[in-house]
Every structure is written in C-alpha cells, then in structure tokens.
Amino acid sequence: MEEILQFTQGPLFRLAFALLVAGLFRRFVLILWPAVIAWRRSRDRSLNRKAIVRDIAIWLFPIHQAWRSQDVFTVISYVFHIGLVLVPLFLAEHVSLWAASTGITLPALPNGIADVLTILTIAGVSILLVVRLTSRLVRTFTRTEDIVVLVMILLPFLTGYAASASWNPFSYNLMLLLHILSAEALMIAIPFTKLSHCIFFPFSRVCAELGSKLVTDCDYTYTSPLAKGTES
C-alpha cells in the first residue's frame, strides 16, 4: 500500500497536473482565438471596462443577486465554489504535496478554517446533488454531466475528510488512496467540464466584449466556448 500511495502522490499526481495544465491551455486558446479575430477585424476597439468589471464583481460576489431573487441555491453554489478553490490549494497537507511534486509553495490555511470549508463544501454539493435528483423542475434542465461533476467534486472532499476523522470506517491508507485518486480524476476533468468556468470566467468575459465588436461591424455572432453549458 505504501508503494501505491507513493506512486499516486508522485508520478501519477504529476501526470494529472500536467494534463490539467495542458487542458486549461487548450481551453485558453479556444477562447482567445475567436476574440483575437474579432479584435483584428473590428473598427471599434474600445472596451466597456465598467460593464466587464461589474459582471466579474457580480460573478465573484453574487450576494445581492441571491438576496434579490431569494435564491438559496445561488448562495449554496457560491459557498461550495469557495471551498472547491481554497481547500485543494491551501490545505496544509496539500501545500506540502504541491511543493514536493511541482516546486510551487503556497500559504496554508489554518486547520480549523480548512475543516469548516470542507464541511460546507460537502454539505453544499450534497444539497445540490439531492435537488438535481429529486426536484422535477430542476431535473428538466439537468444533464448527466451535471450529476457526474457534482459526484466528482464530492468524492475527494468526502474521502479526504473521512481519512482524517476518527469515525473513518476503513483504514487510513485505503481512504487516503481513494482521496488521492478521486482528486486526480477531478483535476483531469476540470478543463473538459463546466468546472473550467471557475478559472476562465473573467477572461472569457473580456473575450466576449471583444467579440461583440465584430457583431456590430460584420454581422458575425461571437460566442465564447464557455458560454455553452458552462454555468453551474
């Protein structure tokens, strides 16, 4: 088991990280290239910076929008997105793994904050998963990918928390192995699923603004690759 863990934490983790970077770079090019074409063809190259900043701010902090619409699921989704970004990057054990495998040194979250974020993420993903499976209204626009993505998010958080808990029903090494494998599967899936919007939304918003110039000049409709089915 120790040799398997060393392999998953070493070569396999580096492979998953390389695929993550390559996939994100591919997505970056797919978003950038149409925007570059639009920029070069357009006569009006000004940008509505206020609108871009406003949209990004609303995306980062959707509290006012959620309060106005009384959409509790917006808040739940927002909370689990925070945990989804912060815990994998800044959990103390993860910081050590990042440093050993990639040479990247990051600050570590206090254990108490990391635990709270982990629990909130597990709870948030579980609620969204249950709603998507049980609500007739939500099921009408729920795709298989939506369910798979939520399960892929839930597994590494759940197994990671269970591995460090006293109530872990399995051995620590087995739960740790499941945690690492599920986390690496999630890393590989990020560039090819709607999860990539967590990384690319600000950039894609700028590209969409560039593309809108070409609509006016050439009657050409630009659609960001992230605009098709990437909202969570």
C-alpha positions as CSV (number, residue, x, y, z in Angstrom):
1,M,0.0,0.0,0.0
2,E,2.8,2.4,0.8
3,E,4.3,1.9,-2.7
4,I,0.9,2.6,-4.3
5,L,0.5,5.7,-2.2
6,Q,3.9,6.9,-3.2
7,F,3.1,6.3,-6.9
8,T,-0.2,8.2,-6.7
9,Q,1.3,11.1,-4.8
10,G,4.3,11.3,-7.1
11,P,4.3,10.3,-10.8
12,L,0.5,9.9,-11.1
13,F,-0.1,13.3,-9.4
14,R,2.4,15.0,-11.7
15,L,0.7,13.4,-14.7
16,A,-2.7,14.6,-13.6
17,F,-1.3,18.1,-13.0
18,A,0.3,18.1,-16.5
19,L,-3.0,17.1,-18.1
20,L,-4.7,19.8,-16.1
21,V,-2.3,22.4,-17.3
22,A,-2.4,21.2,-20.9
23,G,-6.2,21.0,-20.9
24,L,-6.5,24.5,-19.5
25,F,-4.1,25.9,-22.1
26,R,-6.2,24.3,-24.8
27,R,-9.3,25.9,-23.4
28,F,-7.5,29.2,-23.1
29,V,-6.6,29.1,-26.8
30,L,-10.1,28.1,-27.8
31,I,-11.5,31.2,-26.0
32,L,-8.7,33.6,-27.1
33,W,-8.5,32.8,-30.8
34,P,-12.0,34.0,-31.8
35,A,-11.6,37.1,-29.7
36,V,-8.3,37.9,-31.4
37,I,-10.0,37.5,-34.8
38,A,-12.8,39.8,-33.7
39,W,-10.3,42.4,-32.3
40,R,-8.3,42.4,-35.6
41,R,-11.4,42.8,-37.8
42,S,-13.3,45.3,-35.7
43,R,-13.0,49.1,-36.4
44,D,-14.1,49.9,-32.8
45,R,-11.5,48.5,-30.4
46,S,-12.7,50.2,-27.2
47,L,-13.8,48.1,-24.3
48,N,-16.7,48.8,-21.9
49,R,-14.5,48.3,-18.8
50,K,-17.2,49.3,-16.3
51,A,-19.5,46.6,-17.6
52,I,-16.7,44.0,-17.6
53,V,-15.7,44.9,-14.0
54,R,-19.4,44.9,-12.9
55,D,-20.1,41.4,-14.4
56,I,-17.0,40.0,-12.9
57,A,-17.8,41.5,-9.5
58,I,-21.4,40.1,-9.6
59,W,-19.9,36.7,-10.5
60,L,-17.4,36.8,-7.7
61,F,-19.8,38.2,-5.1
62,P,-23.4,37.3,-6.1
63,I,-24.9,38.0,-2.7
64,H,-27.0,41.0,-3.8
65,Q,-28.4,39.0,-6.7
66,A,-29.2,36.0,-4.5
67,W,-30.9,38.2,-1.9
68,R,-33.0,40.0,-4.5
69,S,-34.1,36.7,-6.1
70,Q,-34.2,34.8,-2.7
71,D,-32.3,32.1,-4.5
72,V,-30.8,29.9,-1.7
73,F,-29.2,27.7,-4.2
74,T,-27.1,30.5,-5.6
75,V,-25.7,31.0,-2.1
76,I,-25.1,27.3,-1.6
77,S,-23.3,27.1,-5.0
78,Y,-21.2,30.2,-4.1
79,V,-20.2,28.7,-0.8
80,F,-19.1,25.3,-2.2
81,H,-17.2,27.1,-5.1
82,I,-15.1,28.9,-2.4
83,G,-14.3,25.6,-0.8
84,L,-13.6,24.0,-4.1
85,V,-10.9,26.5,-4.9
86,L,-9.4,27.2,-1.5
87,V,-9.2,23.7,0.1
88,P,-7.4,21.9,-2.7
89,L,-4.8,24.7,-3.0
90,F,-4.3,25.8,0.6
91,L,-4.9,22.8,2.9
92,A,-1.7,22.2,4.8
93,E,-1.2,18.6,3.6
94,H,-1.9,19.8,0.0
95,V,0.6,22.6,0.3
96,S,3.3,20.0,1.1
97,L,2.2,17.9,-1.9
98,W,2.3,20.8,-4.2
99,A,5.7,21.8,-3.1
100,A,7.1,18.2,-3.3
101,S,5.6,17.5,-6.7
102,T,5.7,20.8,-8.6
103,G,8.0,23.1,-6.6
104,I,5.1,25.5,-6.0
105,T,5.0,26.8,-2.4
106,L,1.6,28.2,-1.3
107,P,0.5,29.5,2.1
108,A,-1.5,27.1,4.2
109,L,-5.0,27.6,5.7
110,P,-5.4,27.2,9.4
111,N,-6.8,23.7,10.1
112,G,-10.0,25.0,11.6
113,I,-10.9,27.1,8.6
114,A,-10.0,24.3,6.3
115,D,-12.3,21.9,8.2
116,V,-15.2,24.4,8.1
117,L,-14.7,25.0,4.3
118,T,-14.5,21.2,3.7
119,I,-17.8,20.6,5.7
120,L,-19.5,23.5,3.9
121,T,-18.4,22.2,0.5
122,I,-19.6,18.6,1.3
123,A,-22.9,20.0,2.5
124,G,-23.4,22.3,-0.4
125,V,-22.6,19.7,-3.1
126,S,-24.8,17.1,-1.3
127,I,-27.7,19.5,-1.3
128,L,-27.3,20.5,-4.9
129,L,-27.0,16.8,-5.8
130,V,-30.1,15.8,-4.0
131,V,-32.1,18.7,-5.5
132,R,-31.0,17.8,-9.0
133,L,-32.0,14.2,-8.5
134,T,-35.3,14.8,-6.7
135,S,-36.8,18.1,-8.0
136,R,-39.0,17.7,-11.1
137,L,-38.4,21.3,-12.1
138,V,-34.6,21.1,-11.8
139,R,-34.4,17.6,-13.5
140,T,-35.9,19.1,-16.7
141,F,-32.6,21.0,-17.3
142,T,-30.2,18.7,-15.5
143,R,-27.8,16.8,-17.7
144,T,-25.9,13.7,-16.9
145,E,-22.7,15.8,-16.9
146,D,-24.1,17.9,-14.1
147,I,-24.6,14.9,-11.8
148,V,-21.2,13.4,-12.7
149,V,-19.4,16.7,-12.0
150,L,-21.1,17.0,-8.6
151,V,-20.2,13.5,-7.6
152,M,-16.6,14.0,-8.8
153,I,-16.4,17.1,-6.6
154,L,-18.0,15.3,-3.6
155,L,-15.7,12.3,-3.6
156,P,-12.3,13.9,-2.9
157,F,-13.8,16.2,-0.2
158,L,-15.7,13.3,1.5
159,T,-12.8,10.8,1.4
160,G,-10.3,13.4,2.5
161,Y,-12.4,14.5,5.4
162,A,-13.1,10.8,6.3
163,A,-9.4,9.9,6.2
164,S,-8.6,12.5,8.9
165,A,-11.6,11.7,11.0
166,S,-11.8,9.3,14.0
167,W,-15.0,7.7,12.5
168,N,-13.3,6.5,9.3
169,P,-14.8,3.1,8.7
170,F,-11.8,1.9,6.7
171,S,-8.1,2.1,7.1
172,Y,-6.4,5.4,6.8
173,N,-4.2,4.3,3.9
174,L,-7.2,3.0,1.9
175,M,-9.2,6.2,2.4
176,L,-6.2,8.3,1.6
177,L,-5.7,6.3,-1.7
178,L,-9.4,6.9,-2.6
179,H,-9.0,10.5,-1.8
180,I,-5.9,10.9,-4.0
181,L,-7.3,9.0,-6.9
182,S,-10.6,10.9,-6.9
183,A,-8.8,14.2,-6.6
184,E,-6.6,13.4,-9.5
185,A,-9.6,12.3,-11.6
186,L,-11.2,15.7,-10.8
187,M,-8.0,17.5,-11.8
188,I,-8.0,15.8,-15.2
189,A,-11.7,16.5,-15.7
190,I,-11.6,20.3,-14.9
191,P,-10.6,21.5,-18.4
192,F,-13.2,19.4,-20.1
193,T,-16.2,20.2,-17.9
194,K,-18.1,23.2,-16.7
195,L,-15.7,23.5,-13.8
196,S,-13.3,25.4,-16.1
197,H,-15.6,28.4,-15.8
198,C,-14.3,28.9,-12.2
199,I,-10.9,29.8,-13.8
200,F,-11.8,31.4,-17.1
201,F,-14.9,33.4,-16.4
202,P,-13.2,36.8,-16.1
203,F,-11.0,36.1,-19.2
204,S,-14.0,34.9,-21.2
205,R,-16.0,38.0,-20.2
206,V,-13.3,40.2,-21.8
207,C,-13.2,38.0,-24.9
208,A,-17.0,38.2,-25.2
209,E,-16.7,42.0,-25.1
210,L,-14.1,41.9,-27.9
211,G,-16.3,39.6,-29.9
212,S,-19.3,41.9,-29.6
213,K,-17.4,44.5,-31.7
214,L,-17.4,42.1,-34.6
215,V,-21.1,41.6,-34.3
216,T,-21.6,45.3,-35.0
217,D,-19.1,45.6,-37.8
218,C,-19.6,42.3,-39.7
219,D,-23.0,40.8,-38.6
220,Y,-21.0,38.0,-37.1
221,T,-22.1,36.5,-33.8
222,Y,-19.3,35.6,-31.5
223,T,-20.0,33.0,-28.7
224,S,-17.4,32.2,-26.1
225,P,-16.7,28.5,-25.8
226,L,-17.5,28.8,-22.1
227,A,-21.0,30.2,-22.8
228,K,-22.3,26.8,-24.0
229,G,-23.4,24.9,-20.9
230,T,-20.8,26.1,-18.5
231,E,-22.9,27.7,-15.8
232,S,-23.2,25.7,-12.6
